[in-house]
Amino acid sequence: MKKIYSLIALSFMFVLAIGFASACHCGDGIINLAWEQCDDGNHINGDGCSYGSSSLDHTGCQTESGWNCTRTWGKLSVCTPLLICGNGIKQAGEECDDGNTNNLDSCRNNCKLPYCGDGNLDNGEECDGGENCTANCTTEPPIVPEFGTIICMLTALSALGIFFIVRRK
């Protein structure tokens, strides 16, 4: 009698396992490790885990390019975009991401916001670093040396054989 119960229990478990395996399909939220790279429980493409053309043809539930999805048997996949500057998705570590290659707009190609001194002359900036450029990107007149400095410069030039006549008012 004990063998019969064991055989019935084993048969029931086999039928249950076969039925469960055949019921698994793309989009059900349960990863089948045999053919699914991910399963986020929906039928939407573009969210990291593709749906494919149908839930039963085993072409769906593949991790989409530019994404990373968790893959644990029996669990719902969580898909997150890879950190790619320029994909139009602002992610951790990015100040901005406008998804274009225009380096002179409101977001630089390195996903940083423009600032004074970044090497690009933006609207409202008179200069962007360099000589006579202030910390807020405005120009200031060049510093005129004092009379003593002029005398030192003239002395150095006269040593080279260059002479000037300086008249002081």
DSSP file (Angstrom, degrees, kcal/mol; ACC not computed):
  #  RESIDUE AA STRUCTURE BP1 BP2  ACC     N-H-->O    O-->H-N    N-H-->O    O-->H-N    TCO  KAPPA ALPHA  PHI   PSI    X-CA   Y-CA   Z-CA
    1    1 A M     >        0   0    0      0, 0.0     4,-2.0     0, 0.0     5,-0.2   0.000 360.0 360.0 360.0 -38.1    0.0    0.0    0.0
    2    2 A K  H  >  +     0   0    0      1,-0.2     4,-2.1     2,-0.2     5,-0.1   0.870 360.0  53.0 -62.6 -37.2    2.9    2.3    0.8
    3    3 A K  H  > S+     0   0    0      2,-0.2     4,-2.5     1,-0.2    -1,-0.2   0.867 106.5  52.9 -66.6 -36.1    4.3    1.8   -2.7
    4    4 A I  H  > S+     0   0    0      2,-0.2     4,-2.8     1,-0.2    -2,-0.2   0.934 109.7  47.5 -65.4 -45.8    1.0    2.7   -4.3
    5    5 A Y  H  X S+     0   0    0     -4,-2.0     4,-2.7     1,-0.2     5,-0.2   0.897 112.9  49.3 -62.4 -39.8    0.8    6.0   -2.4
    6    6 A S  H  X S+     0   0    0     -4,-2.1     4,-2.7     2,-0.2    -1,-0.2   0.914 112.3  48.0 -64.3 -42.1    4.4    6.8   -3.3
    7    7 A L  H  X S+     0   0    0     -4,-2.5     4,-2.5     2,-0.2    -2,-0.2   0.899 112.9  47.8 -65.7 -41.3    3.7    6.0   -7.0
    8    8 A I  H  X S+     0   0    0     -4,-2.8     4,-2.6     2,-0.2    -2,-0.2   0.927 113.7  47.3 -65.3 -44.1    0.6    8.2   -6.9
    9    9 A A  H  X S+     0   0    0     -4,-2.7     4,-2.4     2,-0.2    -2,-0.2   0.911 113.5  48.2 -63.3 -42.8    2.4   11.1   -5.3
   10   10 A L  H  X S+     0   0    0     -4,-2.7     4,-2.1     2,-0.2    -1,-0.2   0.910 112.8  48.3 -64.5 -41.6    5.3   10.7   -7.7
   11   11 A S  H  X S+     0   0    0     -4,-2.5     4,-2.5     2,-0.2    -2,-0.2   0.898 111.4  50.5 -64.2 -41.4    2.9   10.6  -10.7
   12   12 A F  H  X S+     0   0    0     -4,-2.6     4,-2.6     1,-0.2    -2,-0.2   0.915 110.5  48.8 -63.8 -42.9    1.0   13.7   -9.4
   13   13 A M  H  X S+     0   0    0     -4,-2.4     4,-2.6     2,-0.2    -1,-0.2   0.881 111.5  50.6 -64.2 -38.3    4.2   15.6   -9.0
   14   14 A F  H  X S+     0   0    0     -4,-2.1     4,-2.7     2,-0.2     5,-0.2   0.933 112.6  45.2 -65.1 -46.4    5.3   14.7  -12.5
   15   15 A V  H  X S+     0   0    0     -4,-2.5     4,-2.7     2,-0.2    -2,-0.2   0.907 114.3  49.6 -63.3 -42.4    2.0   15.8  -14.0
   16   16 A L  H  X S+     0   0    0     -4,-2.6     4,-2.5    -5,-0.2    -2,-0.2   0.916 112.4  47.5 -63.3 -43.4    2.1   19.0  -12.0
   17   17 A A  H  X S+     0   0    0     -4,-2.6     4,-2.6     2,-0.2    -2,-0.2   0.920 114.0  46.5 -65.2 -44.1    5.7   19.7  -13.1
   18   18 A I  H  X S+     0   0    0     -4,-2.7     4,-2.2     2,-0.2    -2,-0.2   0.923 114.0  48.4 -64.7 -44.2    4.8   19.0  -16.8
   19   19 A G  H  X S+     0   0    0     -4,-2.7     4,-1.2    -5,-0.2    -2,-0.2   0.907 113.3  47.5 -62.6 -42.5    1.7   21.1  -16.6
   20   20 A F  H  X S+     0   0    0     -4,-2.5     4,-0.9    -5,-0.2     3,-0.2   0.914 111.8  50.0 -65.3 -43.7    3.6   24.0  -14.9
   21   21 A A  H >< S+     0   0    0     -4,-2.6     3,-0.6     1,-0.2    -2,-0.2   0.889 111.2  48.1 -64.4 -38.9    6.4   23.8  -17.4
   22   22 A S  H 3< S+     0   0    0     -4,-2.2    -1,-0.2     1,-0.2    -2,-0.2   0.747 107.3  57.3 -75.3 -20.8    4.1   23.9  -20.4
   23   23 A A  H 3< S+     0   0    0     -4,-1.2    -1,-0.2    -3,-0.2    -2,-0.2   0.671  82.7 103.6 -82.2 -16.7    2.2   26.9  -18.9
   24   24 A C    <<  +     0   0    0     -4,-0.9     2,-0.3    -3,-0.6     7,-0.1  -0.457  47.0 157.4 -68.3 133.6    5.3   29.1  -18.7
   25   25 A H    >   -     0   0    0     -2,-0.2     3,-1.7     5,-0.1     5,-0.4  -0.980  48.4 -75.9-152.4 161.9    5.4   31.7  -21.4
   26   26 A C  T 3  S+     0   0    0     29,-1.9    13,-0.1    -2,-0.3     5,-0.1  -0.374 115.6  26.2 -61.8 129.4    7.0   35.0  -22.1
   27   27 A G  T 3  S+     0   0    0     -2,-0.1    -1,-0.3     3,-0.1    12,-0.1   0.432  86.0 107.8  98.2   0.8    5.3   37.8  -20.2
   28   28 A D  S <  S-     0   0    0     -3,-1.7    -2,-0.1     2,-0.2     3,-0.1   0.531  88.5-117.0 -88.3  -3.8    4.0   35.7  -17.3
   29   29 A G  S    S+     0   0    0      1,-0.2     2,-0.5    -4,-0.2    10,-0.1   0.528  84.5 104.4  85.1   5.1    6.5   37.2  -14.9
   30   30 A I        -     0   0    0     -5,-0.4     2,-0.3    46,-0.1    -2,-0.2  -0.975  69.7-131.0-122.3 118.4    8.3   33.9  -14.2
   31   31 A I        -     0   0    0     44,-0.8    43,-1.2    -2,-0.5     2,-0.8  -0.517  10.9-156.9 -73.2 126.6   11.6   33.3  -15.8
   32   32 A N    >>  -     0   0    0     -2,-0.3     4,-2.8     6,-0.2     3,-1.2  -0.914   6.4-156.3 -98.4 108.9   12.0   30.0  -17.6
   33   33 A L  T 34 S+     0   0    0     -2,-0.8    -1,-0.1     1,-0.3    -2,-0.0   0.654  83.3  72.7 -64.2 -15.4   15.8   29.6  -17.7
   34   34 A A  T 34 S-     0   0    0      1,-0.1    -1,-0.3    -3,-0.0     3,-0.0   0.877 125.8  -9.1 -68.9 -36.9   15.5   27.3  -20.7
   35   35 A W  T <4 S+     0   0    0     -3,-1.2     2,-0.5     1,-0.1    -2,-0.2   0.499 111.0  89.9-139.9  -8.6   14.7   30.1  -23.2
   36   36 A E     <  -     0   0    0     -4,-2.8    26,-0.2     1,-0.1    25,-0.1  -0.824  39.8-174.7-101.1 130.9   14.1   33.4  -21.4
   37   37 A Q  S    S-     0   0    0     24,-2.6     2,-0.3    -2,-0.5    25,-0.2   0.714  81.7  -6.8 -84.6 -24.4   16.8   35.9  -20.6
   38   38 A C        -     0   0    0     23,-1.6    -1,-0.3    12,-0.1     2,-0.2  -0.962  54.3-162.4-158.2 165.3   14.3   38.0  -18.7
   39   39 A D        +     0   0    0     31,-0.3    38,-2.9    -2,-0.3    -8,-0.2  -0.691   8.2 176.5-158.9 104.2   10.5   38.1  -17.9
   40   40 A D        -     0   0    0     36,-0.2     3,-0.1     2,-0.2    36,-0.1   0.308  52.7-109.5 -96.2   9.0    9.1   41.4  -16.6
   41   41 A G  S    S+     0   0    0      1,-0.2     2,-0.3   -11,-0.0    35,-0.0   0.682  84.6  85.4  78.5  18.7    5.5   40.2  -16.6
   42   42 A N  S    S-     0   0    0      2,-0.1    -1,-0.2     7,-0.1    -2,-0.2  -0.878  75.4-123.5-141.8 177.1    4.2   42.4  -19.5
   43   43 A H        +     0   0    0     -2,-0.3     2,-0.5    -3,-0.1     8,-0.1  -0.249  68.5 120.3-114.7  41.8    3.9   42.4  -23.3
   44   44 A I        -     0   0    0      5,-0.2     3,-0.5     6,-0.1     5,-0.3  -0.925  48.6-151.5-114.9 128.5    5.7   45.7  -23.9
   45   45 A N  S    S+     0   0    0     -2,-0.5     5,-0.1     1,-0.2    -2,-0.1  -0.636  77.1  43.2 -88.4 155.2    8.9   46.1  -26.0
   46   46 A G  S    S+     0   0    0     -2,-0.2    -1,-0.2     1,-0.0     4,-0.1   0.467  83.9  96.2  92.2   2.3   11.3   48.9  -25.2
   47   47 A D  S    S-     0   0    0     -3,-0.5    32,-0.2     2,-0.3    -2,-0.1   0.222 110.1 -87.4-107.3  13.4   11.3   48.5  -21.4
   48   48 A G  S    S+     0   0    0     17,-0.1    16,-2.9    19,-0.1     2,-0.5  -0.056 113.3  70.6 109.7 -31.8   14.4   46.3  -21.2
   49   49 A C  B    S-A   63   0A   0     -5,-0.3    -2,-0.3    14,-0.2    14,-0.2  -0.964  78.5-137.5-123.7 114.1   12.8   42.9  -21.8
   50   50 A S        -     0   0    0     12,-2.7    11,-3.1    -2,-0.5    12,-0.3  -0.312   7.6-156.6 -72.0 151.0   11.4   42.2  -25.2
   51   51 A Y        -     0   0    0      9,-0.3     9,-0.3     1,-0.2     3,-0.3   0.766  29.1-157.2 -93.7 -31.6    8.1   40.6  -25.7
   52   52 A G        -     0   0    0      1,-0.2    -1,-0.2     8,-0.2     3,-0.1  -0.417  44.3 -52.9  84.3-164.7    8.7   39.2  -29.2
   53   53 A S  S    S-     0   0    0      1,-0.3     2,-0.3    -2,-0.1    -1,-0.2   0.767 119.2  -2.7 -87.2 -26.5    6.0   38.3  -31.7
   54   54 A S        -     0   0    0     -3,-0.3     3,-0.5     1,-0.0     6,-0.4  -0.978  67.0-115.5-156.5 163.6    4.1   36.0  -29.4
   55   55 A S  S    S+     0   0    0     -2,-0.3   -29,-1.9     1,-0.2     3,-0.2   0.634 110.4  46.6 -78.1 -12.2    4.3   34.6  -25.9
   56   56 A L  S    S+     0   0    0    -31,-0.2    -1,-0.2     1,-0.1   -32,-0.0   0.494  90.0  76.6-110.0  -3.9    4.8   31.0  -27.0
   57   57 A D  S    S-     0   0    0     -3,-0.5    -1,-0.1   -31,-0.1    -2,-0.1   0.457  92.2-127.4 -91.5   1.9    7.3   31.1  -29.8
   58   58 A H  S    S+     0   0    0     -4,-0.2    -3,-0.1    -3,-0.2    -6,-0.1   0.688  83.5 106.0  63.7  21.4   10.4   31.6  -27.5
   59   59 A T        +     0   0    0     -5,-0.4    -7,-0.2    -8,-0.2     3,-0.1   0.613  68.5  68.5 -98.6 -16.4   11.6   34.7  -29.4
   60   60 A G        +     0   0    0     -6,-0.4    -9,-0.3    -9,-0.3   -23,-0.2  -0.150  68.9  60.6 -89.6-172.4   10.5   37.1  -26.7
   61   61 A C  S    S+     0   0    0    -11,-3.1   -24,-2.6     1,-0.2   -23,-1.6   0.898  71.1 140.7  56.1  45.6   11.8   37.7  -23.2
   62   62 A Q        -     0   0    0    -12,-0.3   -12,-2.7   -25,-0.2     2,-0.3  -0.922  61.7-103.1-113.2 143.0   15.3   38.6  -24.4
   63   63 A T  B     -A   49   0A   0     -2,-0.4   -14,-0.2   -14,-0.2     2,-0.1  -0.493  41.2-129.0 -67.2 126.3   17.2   41.4  -22.7
   64   64 A E    >   -     0   0    0    -16,-2.9     3,-1.4    -2,-0.3    -1,-0.1  -0.401  31.8 -85.8 -78.3 153.8   17.1   44.4  -25.0
   65   65 A S  T 3  S+     0   0    0      1,-0.2    -1,-0.1    -2,-0.1     3,-0.1  -0.314 114.7  24.3 -59.1 134.9   20.3   46.3  -26.1
   66   66 A G  T 3  S+     0   0    0      1,-0.3    16,-2.9    -3,-0.1     2,-0.3   0.553 107.2  97.4  86.7   9.4   21.3   48.9  -23.6
   67   67 A W  E <   -B   81   0B   0     -3,-1.4     2,-0.4    14,-0.3    -1,-0.3  -0.870  57.1-151.5-128.1 160.1   19.6   47.3  -20.7
   68   68 A N  E     -B   80   0B   0     12,-2.4    12,-2.8    -2,-0.3     2,-0.4  -0.997  18.4-171.3-130.2 127.1   20.5   44.9  -17.8
   69   69 A C  E     -B   79   0B   0     -2,-0.4    10,-0.2    10,-0.2     2,-0.1  -0.941  24.6-117.3-122.6 141.6   17.8   42.6  -16.4
   70   70 A T        -     0   0    0      8,-1.8     2,-0.3    -2,-0.4   -31,-0.3  -0.415  25.1-159.4 -69.8 151.7   17.9   40.4  -13.3
   71   71 A R        +     0   0    0    -33,-0.1     2,-0.4     6,-0.1   -33,-0.1  -0.753  28.2 145.9-141.0  89.0   17.5   36.7  -14.0
   72   72 A T    >   -     0   0    0     -2,-0.3     3,-2.1     3,-0.3   -41,-0.5  -0.994  53.2-107.6-125.9 126.1   16.4   34.5  -11.2
   73   73 A W  T 3  S+     0   0    0     -2,-0.4   -41,-0.1     1,-0.3     3,-0.1  -0.218 101.7  10.9 -55.7 135.0   14.2   31.4  -11.9
   74   74 A G  T 3  S+     0   0    0    -43,-1.2     2,-0.3     1,-0.2    -1,-0.3   0.470 108.7 103.1  80.1   2.6   10.6   31.9  -10.8
   75   75 A K  S <  S-     0   0    0     -3,-2.1   -44,-0.8   -44,-0.1    -3,-0.3  -0.854  77.4-102.1-120.8 155.3   11.0   35.6  -10.2
   76   76 A L        -     0   0    0     -2,-0.3   -36,-0.2   -46,-0.1     2,-0.2  -0.515  41.5-119.5 -69.7 134.1    9.9   38.8  -12.0
   77   77 A S        -     0   0    0    -38,-2.9     2,-0.5    -2,-0.2    -6,-0.1  -0.508  16.8-151.8 -75.3 143.7   12.8   40.4  -13.9
   78   78 A V        -     0   0    0     -2,-0.2    -8,-1.8   -30,-0.0     2,-0.4  -0.983  15.0-161.8-114.2 119.8   13.8   44.0  -13.0
   79   79 A C  E     +B   69   0B   0     -2,-0.5   -10,-0.2   -10,-0.2   -30,-0.1  -0.873  10.6 179.7-108.6 132.8   15.3   45.8  -16.0
   80   80 A T  E     -B   68   0B   0    -12,-2.8   -12,-2.4    -2,-0.4     2,-0.1  -0.980  32.9-107.5-129.2 142.6   17.4   48.9  -15.7
   81   81 A P  E     -B   67   0B   0      0, 0.0   -14,-0.3     0, 0.0   -15,-0.1  -0.411  37.6-111.6 -68.2 143.5   19.1   50.9  -18.5
   82   82 A L        -     0   0    0    -16,-2.9     2,-1.4     1,-0.1   -14,-0.0  -0.392  40.8 -94.5 -67.6 152.2   22.9   50.6  -18.7
   83   83 A L        +     0   0    0     -2,-0.1     2,-0.5     2,-0.0    -1,-0.1  -0.560  65.0 155.3 -73.4  96.0   24.7   53.8  -17.8
   84   84 A I    >   -     0   0    0     -2,-1.4     3,-1.3     5,-0.2     2,-0.3  -0.959  37.6-140.2-128.3 111.6   25.1   55.2  -21.3
   85   85 A C  T 3  S+     0   0    0     -2,-0.5    12,-0.1     1,-0.2     5,-0.1  -0.554  89.1  31.6 -70.1 128.8   25.6   59.0  -21.7
   86   86 A G  T 3  S+     0   0    0     -2,-0.3    -1,-0.2     3,-0.1    11,-0.1   0.488  80.7 110.9 103.4   5.4   23.7   60.2  -24.7
   87   87 A N  S <  S-     0   0    0     -3,-1.3    -2,-0.1     2,-0.3     3,-0.1   0.448  89.1-113.3 -90.5   1.6   20.8   57.7  -24.6
   88   88 A G  S    S+     0   0    0      1,-0.2     2,-0.5    -4,-0.1     9,-0.1   0.525  85.8 109.2  82.9   4.3   18.3   60.4  -23.6
   89   89 A I        -     0   0    0     -5,-0.3     2,-0.5     7,-0.1    -2,-0.3  -0.963  67.3-135.6-117.6 116.3   17.7   58.8  -20.2
   90   90 A K        +     0   0    0     -2,-0.5     2,-0.2     7,-0.2     7,-0.1  -0.585  36.6 175.4 -72.8 120.3   19.0   60.8  -17.2
   91   91 A Q    >   -     0   0    0     -2,-0.5     3,-2.2     5,-0.2    -9,-0.0  -0.675  39.7 -60.8-121.1 173.8   20.7   58.2  -14.9
   92   92 A A  T 3  S+     0   0    0      1,-0.3    -1,-0.1    -2,-0.2     3,-0.1  -0.284 123.6  24.0 -55.0 134.9   22.7   58.1  -11.7
   93   93 A G  T 3  S+     0   0    0      1,-0.3     2,-0.4    -3,-0.1    -1,-0.3   0.323 100.9 106.4  89.3  -7.3   25.9   60.1  -12.1
   94   94 A E    <   -     0   0    0     -3,-2.2    -1,-0.3     1,-0.1    18,-0.2  -0.878  52.8-163.0-105.9 136.3   24.6   62.2  -15.0
   95   95 A E  S    S-     0   0    0     16,-2.4     2,-0.3    -2,-0.4    17,-0.2   0.764  80.8 -14.3 -81.6 -27.5   23.6   65.8  -14.5
   96   96 A C        -     0   0    0     15,-1.2    -1,-0.3    12,-0.1     2,-0.2  -0.959  52.9-163.8-162.1 165.7   21.6   65.7  -17.8
   97   97 A D        +     0   0    0     -2,-0.3    -7,-0.2    -9,-0.1    12,-0.1  -0.603  13.0 169.0-161.9  96.8   21.1   63.5  -20.9
   98   98 A D        -     0   0    0     10,-0.2     3,-0.1     2,-0.2    11,-0.1   0.466  46.0-125.4 -93.9  -1.2   19.4   65.1  -23.8
   99   99 A G  S    S+     0   0    0      1,-0.2     2,-0.2   -10,-0.1    10,-0.0   0.689  72.4 101.2  72.0  18.8   20.2   62.2  -26.2
  100  100 A N  S    S-     0   0    0      2,-0.1    -1,-0.2     7,-0.1    -2,-0.2  -0.776  73.2-125.5-128.5 177.3   21.9   64.3  -28.9
  101  101 A T        +     0   0    0     -2,-0.2     2,-0.9    -3,-0.1     8,-0.1   0.178  67.4 120.4-108.4  15.9   25.4   65.2  -30.0
  102  102 A N    >   -     0   0    0      1,-0.2     3,-0.8     6,-0.1     5,-0.3  -0.733  40.4-173.3 -81.3 108.9   25.1   69.0  -29.9
  103  103 A N  T 3  S+     0   0    0     -2,-0.9    -1,-0.2     1,-0.2     6,-0.1   0.487  76.3  61.5 -83.6  -2.3   27.8   70.0  -27.4
  104  104 A L  T 3  S+     0   0    0      4,-0.1    -1,-0.2     5,-0.0     4,-0.1   0.098  88.0  85.0-112.2  22.7   26.7   73.6  -27.3
  105  105 A D  S <  S-     0   0    0     -3,-0.8     3,-0.0     2,-0.4    -2,-0.0  -0.158 104.4 -66.9-103.7-156.2   23.2   73.2  -26.0
  106  106 A S  S    S+     0   0    0      1,-0.1     2,-0.4    -2,-0.1    -3,-0.1   0.498 121.2  46.5 -77.3  -2.5   21.9   72.9  -22.4
  107  107 A C  S    S-     0   0    0     -5,-0.3    -2,-0.4     6,-0.2     6,-0.2  -0.975  80.9-134.3-141.7 125.5   23.6   69.5  -21.9
  108  108 A R    >   -     0   0    0      4,-2.7     3,-1.8    -2,-0.4   -10,-0.2  -0.278  30.2-107.5 -73.1 162.8   27.2   68.6  -22.8
  109  109 A N  T 3  S+     0   0    0      1,-0.3    -1,-0.1     2,-0.1    -6,-0.1   0.619 120.5  60.1 -68.2 -12.1   28.1   65.4  -24.6
  110  110 A N  T 3  S-     0   0    0      2,-0.2    -1,-0.3    -7,-0.1     3,-0.1   0.201 121.0-108.5 -97.0  15.3   29.6   64.1  -21.3
  111  111 A C  S <  S+     0   0    0     -3,-1.8   -16,-2.4     1,-0.3   -15,-1.2   0.801  80.1 126.4  62.6  33.2   26.1   64.5  -19.7
  112  112 A K        -     0   0    0    -17,-0.2    -4,-2.7   -18,-0.2    -1,-0.3  -0.881  64.7-110.1-114.2 151.2   27.3   67.4  -17.6
  113  113 A L        -     0   0    0     -2,-0.3    -6,-0.2    -6,-0.2    -7,-0.1  -0.513  42.2 -99.3 -75.4 147.6   25.6   70.8  -17.4
  114  114 A P        +     0   0    0      0, 0.0     2,-0.3     0, 0.0    -1,-0.1  -0.364  48.7 175.2 -66.0 148.1   27.4   73.7  -19.0
  115  115 A Y    >   -     0   0    0      5,-0.1     3,-1.7    -3,-0.1     5,-0.3  -0.979  40.6 -82.4-150.1 159.6   29.4   76.0  -16.6
  116  116 A C  T 3  S+     0   0    0     -2,-0.3    12,-0.1     1,-0.3     5,-0.1  -0.474 116.7  25.4 -65.1 124.9   31.7   78.9  -16.8
  117  117 A G  T 3  S+     0   0    0     -2,-0.3    -1,-0.3     3,-0.2    11,-0.1   0.529  81.0 119.4  98.4   7.8   35.2   77.6  -17.6
  118  118 A D  S <  S-     0   0    0     -3,-1.7    -2,-0.1     2,-0.3     3,-0.1   0.430  89.0-104.9 -86.3   2.8   34.2   74.4  -19.3
  119  119 A G  S    S+     0   0    0      1,-0.2     2,-0.4     9,-0.2     9,-0.1   0.461  90.7 103.0  92.3   0.2   36.0   75.4  -22.5
  120  120 A N        -     0   0    0     -5,-0.3     2,-0.9     7,-0.1    -2,-0.3  -0.974  69.5-132.4-120.2 129.4   32.8   76.3  -24.5
  121  121 A L        -     0   0    0     -2,-0.4     2,-0.2    -3,-0.1     7,-0.1  -0.703  35.8-174.0 -80.8 107.9   31.6   79.8  -25.0
  122  122 A D    >   -     0   0    0     -2,-0.9     3,-2.1     5,-0.2   -17,-0.1  -0.506  36.4 -72.3-100.0 167.8   27.9   79.8  -24.1
  123  123 A N  T 3  S+     0   0    0      1,-0.3    -1,-0.1    -2,-0.2     3,-0.1  -0.350 122.5  24.7 -56.5 135.0   25.2   82.4  -24.4
  124  124 A G  T 3  S+     0   0    0      1,-0.3     2,-0.5    -3,-0.1    -1,-0.3   0.313  98.1 111.4  90.1  -8.8   25.8   85.1  -21.8
  125  125 A E    <   -     0   0    0     -3,-2.1    -1,-0.3     1,-0.1    13,-0.2  -0.850  46.5-169.9-100.2 132.4   29.5   84.4  -21.6
  126  126 A E  S    S-     0   0    0     11,-2.5     2,-0.3    -2,-0.5    12,-0.2   0.753  80.5  -5.3 -84.5 -27.6   32.0   87.0  -22.8
  127  127 A C        -     0   0    0     10,-1.1    -1,-0.2     7,-0.1    -5,-0.2  -0.928  58.6-140.9-153.6 171.0   34.8   84.5  -22.4
  128  128 A D  S    S-     0   0    0      1,-0.7    -9,-0.2    -2,-0.3     7,-0.1  -0.502  70.5 -44.4-142.4  69.5   35.3   81.0  -21.0
  129  129 A G  S    S+     0   0    0      5,-0.3    -1,-0.7     1,-0.2     2,-0.2  -0.092  89.8  85.9  91.8 165.2   38.7   80.9  -19.2
  130  130 A G  S >  S-     0   0    0      3,-0.2     3,-1.5    -3,-0.1    -1,-0.2  -0.476  82.2 -10.8 101.9-173.4   42.0   82.3  -20.2
  131  131 A E  T 3  S+     0   0    0      1,-0.3     3,-0.1    -2,-0.2    -2,-0.0  -0.349 129.5   6.1 -65.8 137.5   43.7   85.6  -19.9
  132  132 A N  T 3  S+     0   0    0      1,-0.2     8,-2.0     7,-0.1     2,-0.5   0.646  96.8 126.8  64.4  19.5   41.5   88.5  -18.8
  133  133 A C  B <   -C  139   0C   0     -3,-1.5     6,-0.2     6,-0.2    -1,-0.2  -0.928  50.8-142.7-108.3 127.0   38.5   86.2  -18.1
  134  134 A T    >   -     0   0    0      4,-3.2     3,-1.6    -2,-0.5    -5,-0.3  -0.205  30.9 -97.3 -81.0 175.8   36.9   86.4  -14.7
  135  135 A A  T 3  S+     0   0    0      1,-0.3    -1,-0.1     2,-0.1   -19,-0.1   0.703 125.7  51.4 -67.4 -20.2   35.5   83.6  -12.7
  136  136 A N  T 3  S-     0   0    0      2,-0.1    -1,-0.3   -19,-0.0     3,-0.1   0.102 122.5-104.0-105.1  23.3   32.0   84.4  -13.9
  137  137 A C  S <  S+     0   0    0     -3,-1.6   -11,-2.5     1,-0.2   -10,-1.1   0.841  79.1 127.1  62.4  40.3   33.1   84.5  -17.6
  138  138 A T        -     0   0    0    -12,-0.2    -4,-3.2   -13,-0.2     2,-0.3  -0.918  58.1-117.5-117.0 152.9   33.2   88.2  -18.2
  139  139 A T  B     -C  133   0C   0     -2,-0.3    -6,-0.2    -6,-0.2    -7,-0.1  -0.615  24.6-165.8 -89.6 149.0   36.2   90.0  -19.5
  140  140 A E        -     0   0    0     -8,-2.0     3,-0.1    -2,-0.3     0, 0.0  -0.948  34.0 -91.2-127.8 153.4   38.2   92.6  -17.6
  141  141 A P        -     0   0    0      0, 0.0    -9,-0.1     0, 0.0     3,-0.1  -0.240  53.1 -93.4 -62.5 151.9   40.7   95.1  -19.0
  142  142 A P        -     0   0    0      0, 0.0     2,-0.4     0, 0.0    -3,-0.0  -0.291  44.8-101.2 -64.0 150.8   44.3   93.9  -19.0
  143  143 A I        -     0   0    0     -3,-0.1    -3,-0.0     1,-0.0   -11,-0.0  -0.598  31.7-142.3 -75.5 125.4   46.4   94.9  -16.0
  144  144 A V        -     0   0    0     -2,-0.4    -1,-0.0    -3,-0.1     0, 0.0  -0.786  23.3-120.6 -89.3 125.6   48.6   97.8  -16.7
  145  145 A P        -     0   0    0      0, 0.0    -1,-0.0     0, 0.0     5,-0.0  -0.296  27.6-107.5 -67.2 150.9   51.9   97.4  -15.0
  146  146 A E    >>  -     0   0    0      1,-0.1     4,-1.8     4,-0.0     3,-0.5  -0.248  35.2 -99.6 -70.6 165.3   53.1  100.1  -12.5
  147  147 A F  H 3> S+     0   0    0      1,-0.2     4,-2.0     2,-0.2     5,-0.1   0.850 122.9  55.8 -57.9 -37.1   55.9  102.5  -13.5
  148  148 A G  H 3> S+     0   0    0      1,-0.2     4,-1.9     2,-0.2    -1,-0.2   0.874 105.7  51.5 -63.8 -37.0   58.4  100.5  -11.5
  149  149 A T  H <> S+     0   0    0     -3,-0.5     4,-2.3     2,-0.2    -1,-0.2   0.879 107.4  53.3 -66.4 -37.8   57.6   97.4  -13.5
  150  150 A I  H  X S+     0   0    0     -4,-1.8     4,-2.7     1,-0.2    -2,-0.2   0.909 106.5  52.2 -63.7 -41.6   58.0   99.3  -16.7
  151  151 A I  H  X S+     0   0    0     -4,-2.0     4,-2.4     1,-0.2    -1,-0.2   0.914 109.7  49.5 -60.4 -42.7   61.5  100.4  -15.6
  152  152 A C  H  X S+     0   0    0     -4,-1.9     4,-2.0     1,-0.2    -1,-0.2   0.912 112.2  47.8 -63.0 -42.0   62.4   96.7  -14.9
  153  153 A M  H  X S+     0   0    0     -4,-2.3     4,-2.1     1,-0.2    -2,-0.2   0.907 112.6  48.7 -65.7 -40.7   61.2   95.7  -18.3
  154  154 A L  H  X S+     0   0    0     -4,-2.7     4,-2.6     2,-0.2    -2,-0.2   0.874 108.9  53.4 -67.7 -36.2   63.0   98.5  -20.1
  155  155 A T  H  X S+     0   0    0     -4,-2.4     4,-1.4    -5,-0.2    -1,-0.2   0.917 109.6  48.4 -63.0 -42.3   66.2   97.6  -18.2
  156  156 A A  H  X S+     0   0    0     -4,-2.0     4,-0.6     1,-0.2    -2,-0.2   0.896 112.6  48.2 -64.9 -40.1   65.9   94.0  -19.4
  157  157 A L  H ><>S+     0   0    0     -4,-2.1     5,-2.3     1,-0.2     3,-0.9   0.877 107.3  55.3 -69.3 -36.5   65.4   95.2  -23.0
  158  158 A S  H ><5S+     0   0    0     -4,-2.6     3,-1.4     1,-0.3    -1,-0.2   0.823  99.6  60.9 -67.3 -28.1   68.3   97.6  -22.9
  159  159 A A  H 3<5S+     0   0    0     -4,-1.4    -1,-0.3     1,-0.3    -2,-0.2   0.777 103.7  51.3 -65.5 -24.8   70.5   94.7  -21.9
  160  160 A L  T <<5S-     0   0    0     -3,-0.9    -1,-0.3    -4,-0.6    -2,-0.2   0.435 128.5-101.1 -89.1  -0.8   69.5   93.2  -25.2
  161  161 A G  T < 5S+     0   0    0     -3,-1.4     2,-0.6     1,-0.3    -3,-0.2   0.611  84.3 127.2  91.6  12.8   70.5   96.4  -27.0
  162  162 A I      < -     0   0    0     -5,-2.3     2,-0.4    -6,-0.1    -1,-0.3  -0.919  39.7-168.3-105.0 124.0   66.9   97.7  -27.4
  163  163 A F        -     0   0    0     -2,-0.6     2,-0.3    -3,-0.1    -8,-0.1  -0.892   9.8-177.6-118.8 143.8   66.5  101.2  -26.0
  164  164 A F        -     0   0    0     -2,-0.4     2,-0.6   -10,-0.1    -6,-0.0  -0.949  23.8-132.8-131.2 152.0   63.4  103.3  -25.3
  165  165 A I        -     0   0    0     -2,-0.3     2,-0.5     2,-0.0    -2,-0.0  -0.946  24.2-165.1-106.0 120.0   62.9  106.8  -24.1
  166  166 A V        -     0   0    0     -2,-0.6     2,-0.5     2,-0.0    -2,-0.0  -0.918   2.5-164.8-109.1 126.2   60.4  106.9  -21.3
  167  167 A R        -     0   0    0     -2,-0.5     2,-0.5     2,-0.0    -2,-0.0  -0.941   5.8-156.0-111.4 126.6   59.0  110.3  -20.4
  168  168 A R              0   0    0     -2,-0.5    -2,-0.0     1,-0.1     0, 0.0  -0.867 360.0 360.0-104.1 133.3   57.1  110.5  -17.1
  169  169 A K              0   0    0     -2,-0.5    -1,-0.1     0, 0.0    -2,-0.0   0.444 360.0 360.0 -83.3 360.0   54.5  113.2  -16.6
